[in-house]
Amino acid sequence: MSVTAEEIEFATDLFADLGPLTTRKMMGGLCLYHEGTIFAIVHSDFGVMIKGAGAFQAELDEMGLTRWTYQRANATKPTAMPYWKLPDSALDDPEDACAIARRALAHL
């Protein structure tokens, strides 16, 4: 299922304080870019997820955020993607969401 126009508008509004954003539909959802760098995705089943790289991955884990995983056919363990579900508190607070996004972008 693809993301809806409402989900796209919500995500772009949530991160609007970062400055100009671009988007691209892919990976079953929507990728959000700031200055050409992907920093988040929106998926209709998983919501808004922030990209983790380097030391920021450990910070996201320490925040208790849920990492996006999926089970591949014939695999013995789930495949982990470099995206973590944005906390509910950040979904209600664009300032918090943008602060997390800025930390993510600093590690990409």
N, CA, C and O of each residue as an XYZ file, in Angstrom:
432
protein
N       0.841     -1.172      0.000
C       0.000      0.000      0.000
C       0.890      1.240      0.000
O       1.847      1.312      0.771
N       0.593      2.189     -0.834
C       1.424      3.387     -0.914
C       0.954      4.448      0.083
O      -0.160      4.391      0.603
N       1.830      5.409      0.330
C       1.486      6.477      1.269
C       0.425      7.382      0.645
O       0.349      7.539     -0.574
N      -0.382      7.965      1.512
C      -1.454      8.841      1.051
C      -0.953     10.274      0.942
O       0.105     10.617      1.470
N      -1.716     11.096      0.257
C      -1.397     12.520      0.149
C      -1.362     13.172      1.528
O      -0.556     14.069      1.775
N      -2.235     12.722      2.421
C      -2.267     13.268      3.779
C      -1.003     12.915      4.553
O      -0.469     13.747      5.287
N      -0.521     11.680      4.392
C       0.714     11.264      5.067
C       1.915     12.048      4.542
O       2.803     12.418      5.310
N       1.939     12.296      3.254
C       3.016     13.076      2.644
C       2.993     14.508      3.165
O       4.031     15.055      3.538
N       1.822     15.105      3.190
C       1.698     16.476      3.686
C       2.095     16.561      5.156
O       2.781     17.500      5.560
N       1.669     15.591      5.955
C       2.019     15.586      7.370
C       3.536     15.564      7.550
O       4.077     16.345      8.333
N       4.221     14.679      6.835
C       5.672     14.535      6.983
C       6.421     15.775      6.495
O       7.366     16.223      7.144
N       6.011     16.321      5.374
C       6.714     17.512      4.873
C       6.453     18.715      5.774
O       7.336     19.555      5.945
N       5.266     18.813      6.349
C       4.989     19.877      7.326
C       5.793     19.664      8.610
O       6.307     20.620      9.190
N       5.898     18.420      9.044
C       6.622     18.102     10.272
C       8.083     18.546     10.196
O       8.639     19.033     11.180
N       8.703     18.376      9.028
C      10.122     18.701      8.859
C      10.354     20.016      8.119
O      11.467     20.278      7.665
N       9.337     20.832      7.994
C       9.438     22.074      7.211
C      10.519     23.023      7.710
O      11.115     23.744      6.911
N      10.788     23.039      9.019
C      11.792     23.958      9.557
C      13.216     23.603      9.148
O      14.135     24.387      9.388
N      13.417     22.447      8.542
C      14.744     22.099      8.038
C      15.114     22.924      6.824
O      16.294     23.063      6.500
N      14.125     23.469      6.155
C      14.351     24.191      4.909
C      13.770     23.385      3.766
O      12.978     22.469      3.984
N      14.160     23.722      2.557
C      13.585     23.033      1.392
C      13.800     21.519      1.434
O      14.907     21.037      1.672
N      12.723     20.794      1.198
C      12.756     19.339      1.161
C      12.351     18.864     -0.223
O      11.584     19.521     -0.926
N      12.879     17.718     -0.595
C      12.403     17.050     -1.806
C      11.950     15.655     -1.384
O      12.366     15.140     -0.346
N      11.101     15.063     -2.196
C      10.572     13.738     -1.893
C      10.651     12.860     -3.120
O      10.720     13.333     -4.255
N      10.637     11.559     -2.855
C      10.618     10.589     -3.951
C       9.933      9.330     -3.436
O      10.286      8.803     -2.381
N       8.960      8.863     -4.186
C       8.288      7.625     -3.802
C       9.172      6.444     -4.184
O       9.590      6.300     -5.333
N       9.447      5.597     -3.181
C      10.187      4.355     -3.401
C      10.190      3.542     -2.118
O       9.777      4.044     -1.073
N      10.641      2.312     -2.174
C      10.692      1.402     -1.032
C       9.313      1.218     -0.392
O       9.215      1.011      0.818
N       8.266      1.293     -1.185
C       6.919      1.134     -0.653
C       6.443      2.321      0.148
O       5.442      2.234      0.860
N       7.140      3.415      0.041
C       6.778      4.608      0.796
C       7.295      5.862      0.126
O       7.346      5.962     -1.100
N       7.679      6.818      0.961
C       8.148      8.107      0.472
C       9.467      8.430      1.156
O       9.566      8.361      2.381
N      10.471      8.781      0.378
C      11.761      9.196      0.919
C      11.781     10.715      1.011
O      11.340     11.409      0.095
N      12.302     11.227      2.137
C      12.441     12.663      2.360
C      13.907     13.034      2.294
O      14.752     12.400      2.926
N      14.203     14.076      1.516
C      15.579     14.518      1.316
C      15.731     15.970      1.744
O      14.831     16.788      1.551
N      16.876     16.274      2.324
C      17.262     17.653      2.615
C      18.616     17.866      1.953
O      19.582     17.161      2.246
N      18.673     18.839      1.063
C      19.893     19.140      0.296
C      20.461     17.884     -0.357
O      21.674     17.674     -0.367
N      19.572     17.051     -0.903
C      19.968     15.866     -1.648
C      20.282     14.633     -0.814
O      20.624     13.588     -1.367
N      20.170     14.736      0.513
C      20.477     13.609      1.394
C      19.199     13.061      2.000
O      18.413     13.798      2.596
N      18.998     11.751      1.839
C      17.822     11.122      2.432
C      18.031     11.041      3.945
O      19.069     10.570      4.411
N      17.047     11.501      4.699
C      17.152     11.493      6.153
C      15.956     10.814      6.827
O      16.012     10.504      8.017
N      14.892     10.587      6.085
C      13.703      9.961      6.667
C      12.882      9.327      5.555
O      13.017      9.663      4.378
N      12.031      8.402      5.968
C      11.065      7.826      5.045
C       9.707      7.777      5.736
O       9.607      7.775      6.963
N       8.683      7.736      4.920
C       7.316      7.568      5.406
C       6.786      6.302      4.760
O       6.847      6.138      3.541
N       6.268      5.411      5.588
C       5.712      4.161      5.096
C       4.306      4.028      5.663
O       4.087      4.279      6.848
N       3.365      3.639      4.834
C       1.974      3.589      5.286
C       1.774      2.607      6.436
O       0.867      2.801      7.246
N       2.584      1.570      6.531
C       2.443      0.599      7.617
C       3.272      0.947      8.854
O       2.900      0.581      9.969
N       4.389      1.648      8.668
C       5.327      1.884      9.766
C       5.398      3.332     10.213
O       5.986      3.618     11.257
N       4.822      4.249      9.461
C       4.834      5.657      9.832
C       6.092      6.381      9.392
O       6.717      6.019      8.396
N       6.455      7.407     10.145
C       7.626      8.228      9.832
C       8.834      7.612     10.512
O       8.828      7.355     11.716
N       9.871      7.379      9.720
C      11.100      6.777     10.234
C      12.299      7.647      9.882
O      12.374      8.218      8.794
N      13.229      7.737     10.819
C      14.422      8.547     10.657
C      15.588      7.626     10.316
O      15.672      6.508     10.824
N      16.492      8.101      9.450
C      17.632      7.283      9.042
C      18.754      7.402     10.063
O      19.080      8.492     10.533
N      19.328      6.269     10.390
C      20.460      6.252     11.312
C      21.715      5.803     10.605
O      21.686      4.871      9.801
N      22.810      6.460     10.900
C      24.110      6.085     10.349
C      25.179      6.346     11.403
O      25.035      7.234     12.243
N      26.230      5.576     11.349
C      27.346      5.780     12.262
C      26.923      5.718     13.722
O      26.105      4.884     14.110
N      27.493      6.614     14.528
C      27.227      6.649     15.966
C      25.773      6.982     16.280
O      25.291      6.672     17.369
N      25.076      7.604     15.349
C      23.682      7.973     15.598
C      22.783      6.747     15.736
O      21.740      6.813     16.387
N      23.184      5.620     15.124
C      22.392      4.400     15.264
C      22.302      3.988     16.728
O      21.227      3.618     17.200
N      23.408      4.049     17.445
C      23.408      3.689     18.863
C      22.538      4.656     19.658
O      21.846      4.247     20.590
N      22.567      5.936     19.294
C      21.736      6.930     19.982
C      20.252      6.620     19.789
O      19.464      6.736     20.727
N      19.879      6.231     18.588
C      18.479      5.879     18.319
C      18.065      4.655     19.139
O      16.957      4.601     19.674
N      18.967      3.676     19.230
C      18.684      2.497     20.057
C      18.547      2.893     21.524
O      17.653      2.409     22.217
N      19.433      3.777     22.000
C      19.384      4.221     23.392
C      18.101      4.996     23.697
O      17.628      5.000     24.834
N      17.541      5.651     22.677
C      16.276      6.365     22.851
C      15.099      5.387     22.955
O      13.974      5.785     23.260
N      15.374      4.106     22.699
C      14.329      3.089     22.776
C      13.448      3.037     21.545
O      12.336      2.511     21.600
N      13.934      3.582     20.423
C      13.125      3.601     19.201
C      13.166      2.239     18.517
O      14.128      1.485     18.664
N      12.127      1.942     17.782
C      11.993      0.659     17.104
C      12.629      0.729     15.722
O      12.304      1.592     14.907
N      13.542     -0.200     15.485
C      14.203     -0.277     14.175
C      13.313     -1.046     13.211
O      12.640     -2.004     13.590
N      13.324     -0.607     11.956
C      12.542     -1.260     10.910
C      13.248     -2.550     10.514
O      14.393     -2.527     10.065
N      12.565     -3.664     10.681
C      13.074     -4.961     10.240
C      11.995     -5.663      9.430
O      10.807     -5.365      9.548
N      12.434     -6.587      8.620
C      11.486     -7.416      7.883
C      12.107     -8.791      7.679
O      13.325     -8.955      7.753
N      11.265     -9.761      7.424
C      11.716    -11.136      7.242
C      11.787    -11.469      5.758
O      10.778    -11.420      5.054
N      12.976    -11.804      5.291
C      13.144    -12.246      3.903
C      12.778    -13.725      3.805
O      12.943    -14.486      4.759
N      12.287    -14.109      2.657
C      11.971    -15.516      2.427
C      13.241    -16.341      2.589
O      14.307    -15.963      2.103
N      13.118    -17.451      3.264
C      14.216    -18.400      3.487
C      15.333    -17.864      4.383
O      16.369    -18.517      4.504
N      15.165    -16.722      5.002
C      16.180    -16.182      5.914
C      15.917    -16.700      7.322
O      14.769    -16.926      7.705
N      16.980    -16.887      8.084
C      16.827    -17.396      9.446
C      16.584    -16.293     10.462
O      16.064    -16.553     11.547
N      16.955    -15.067     10.121
C      16.707    -13.954     11.040
C      16.241    -12.734     10.255
O      16.482    -12.648      9.051
N      15.581    -11.797     10.913
C      15.073    -10.605     10.212
C      16.207     -9.733      9.658
O      17.315     -9.714     10.193
N      15.906     -9.025      8.593
C      16.826     -8.060      8.005
C      16.526     -6.693      8.617
O      15.379     -6.245      8.623
N      17.558     -6.042      9.126
C      17.399     -4.726      9.744
C      17.737     -3.634      8.740
O      18.784     -3.668      8.094
N      16.852     -2.685      8.621
C      17.072     -1.527      7.759
C      17.610     -0.383      8.624
O      17.418     -0.399      9.839
N      18.282      0.611      8.023
C      18.862      1.696      8.823
C      17.869      2.815      9.131
O      18.194      3.997      9.021
N      16.650      2.422      9.519
C      15.602      3.393      9.827
C      14.931      3.013     11.140
O      14.690      1.838     11.416
N      14.630      4.044     11.952
C      13.973      3.861     13.239
C      12.689      4.674     13.249
O      12.639      5.786     12.721
N      11.653      4.110     13.853
C      10.367      4.798     13.950
C      10.528      6.040     14.825
O      11.044      5.964     15.940
N      10.085      7.168     14.312
C      10.150      8.419     15.052
C       9.287      8.296     16.302
O       8.187      7.749     16.225
N       9.749      8.786     17.452
C       8.924      8.664     18.662
C       7.619      9.444     18.529
O       7.558     10.464     17.841
N       6.577      8.950     19.197
C       5.270      9.601     19.141
C       5.357     11.063     19.574
O       4.659     11.920     19.030
N       6.219     11.344     20.557
C       6.353     12.727     21.034
C       6.839     13.650     19.925
O       6.422     14.807     19.858
N       7.714     13.154     19.055
C       8.224     13.976     17.950
C       7.179     14.151     16.853
O       7.210     15.140     16.120
N       6.260     13.205     16.734
C       5.202     13.335     15.731
C       4.257     14.476     16.081
O       3.590     15.030     15.207
N       4.202     14.825     17.371
C       3.356     15.921     17.834
C       4.127     17.222     18.015
O       3.543     18.240     18.385
N       5.442     17.200     17.756
C       6.292     18.359     18.030
C       7.306     18.545     16.901
O       8.369     17.925     16.920
N       6.990     19.394     15.913
C       7.908     19.602     14.799
C       9.314     20.043     15.226
O      10.298     19.705     14.567
N       9.407     20.786     16.312
C      10.731     21.220     16.790
C      11.567     19.997     17.209
O      12.751     19.907     16.886
N      10.949     19.081     17.914
C      11.622     17.853     18.327
C      11.958     16.996     17.106
O      13.068     16.474     17.005
N      11.020     16.848     16.188
C      11.244     16.053     14.982
C      12.409     16.618     14.178
O      13.246     15.860     13.688
N      12.471     17.927     14.038
C      13.556     18.554     13.281
C      14.893     18.418     14.007
O      15.934     18.282     13.363
N      14.875     18.454     15.342
C      16.115     18.269     16.102
C      16.676     16.867     15.858
O      17.882     16.701     15.675
N      15.809     15.868     15.857
C      16.240     14.501     15.581
C      16.742     14.394     14.141
O      17.764     13.758     13.886
N      16.035     15.009     13.210
C      16.441     14.982     11.806
C      17.805     15.660     11.612
O      18.628     15.185     10.829
N      18.042     16.761     12.319
C      19.343     17.442     12.198
C      20.480     16.548     12.710
O      21.561     16.511     12.123
N      20.223     15.827     13.812
C      21.245     14.889     14.316
C      21.487     13.786     13.308
O      22.629     13.380     13.091
N      20.413     13.292     12.684
C      20.570     12.257     11.660
C      21.391     12.782     10.490
O      22.318     12.114     10.031
N      21.060     13.964     10.011
C      21.767     14.551      8.868
C      23.240     14.788      9.177
O      24.077     14.702      8.278
N      23.568     15.083     10.420
C      24.974     15.313     10.789
C      25.808     14.033     10.667
O      27.033     14.096     10.562
N      25.146     12.884     10.681
C      25.867     11.609     10.586
C      25.794     10.967      9.199
O      26.350      9.892      8.974
N      25.116     11.623      8.293
C      24.970     11.046      6.926
C      25.983     11.642      5.976
O      26.012     11.283      4.799
